[in-house]
């Protein structure tokens, strides 16, 4: 290259059509999931356009249901965290009890062997 010129890189795509879905995208869609490639497919875009818009009372009711569902999931998560903490505490207590038992058994064996 002459001088200090750098090669130019064209970062603008020439084709503005959406990328075609891969087999992985098809598998995701088959399981009810979504991906960027699936979301840009013409049938999916049309489906989004055709969805009805909720009225204000419907949106408020849906918001209330979603808040209740979120609160339930948060309570369930807190209960799971409590259970995990309790299991850790009990496991540590059992571990310490086993150590103490083995130490006591060894001490008794030593005492018993010393008295013979």
N, C-alpha and C positions, 0 to 999 in steps of 0.2 A: 504494500500500500504506500502510495506517495505521501510523504510528510507525516503529520500526526493525525490523519483522518481515521476515524473509527468507522467500522461498518455499521450501516443503519439496520435496525431490526424493526420489522413491521409487526407491531403487536395488535393491529386491527384485523379482525377476521373478515375475510371477504364474503363469507357465506353467513347470512343472518338467519338461516333456518335452524331450528333446534336440533341438538345432537340426537342421533337415533339411540333408543334404549338398547342396553346390552342384555345378554341373558340373565345377568344378576338383577338388573332392573325388572325384568319380566318375572323373576322369582319373587322379588320384593312385592311387586304388584299382585301376584298370585296369592300372597299371604295377607293382602289388605293393606300393605304398606305403601310408601311413596318415596320418590326420589326427585331430584331436580329434573332429570330427563323425563320422568313420567309426568311430572306436573306441567311440563311444557308441550306435551302431546296435544294435538288439536282437539281430540275427544275430551280430554281432561279439562282443557280451557273452556270448552263449550259447557261442560257439566257445571263448572264453577259459575259461569254466566247465568245458567238456567236456575240456579238455586234461588229459592225465594228469600226475600229479606224479611226478618222478623219485625212485627209491629212492636211498639214500645212496651206494651204490657207483656207480650210474649218474651221480649228480651229481658225484662225485669224478672219475670218468673224463671227464665233459664239461668239468669245470673244468681238468683237465690238458690236454685238447685245445685249449681256448680259450687257455690260457697259452702253449702251443706256437705257436698261430696268431699271438698277439700278439707273441711274441718274433720270429717270422719277419717280420712286418710292420715291427717296429722295426728289424731288420737291413736290410731292403729300403729303408726310409726313410733310414737312415744311409748306405747305399751311394749312394742318389740324391743326398743332400746332398754327399757326397764328390765325385761326378761333377760336380755343379753348381759346386763350388769349383774343381775342376780346369779346367773349361771357362772360368770367369772368369779364372783365372790365365793360361791359354794365349791367350785372346782379348786380354788386356792385353799379353802378350809379343809377339803378332803386330802389334798396333797400334803398339807401340814400334818394332818392326823396320821397319814401313812408314815411320814418321816418320824413323828413322835413314837408311833407303834414300833417301828423297826429299831429305833434307839432304845426303847424300853425292853424289847425282846432281846437285844444284844446285851444290855446291862443284866438282865435276868440270867441269860446263858453264862455270862462271865461270873456272876455271883454263885450260880449253881455249880459251875466247874471249879470254882475256888473253894467251895465248902466240902469237896470230896476228898 
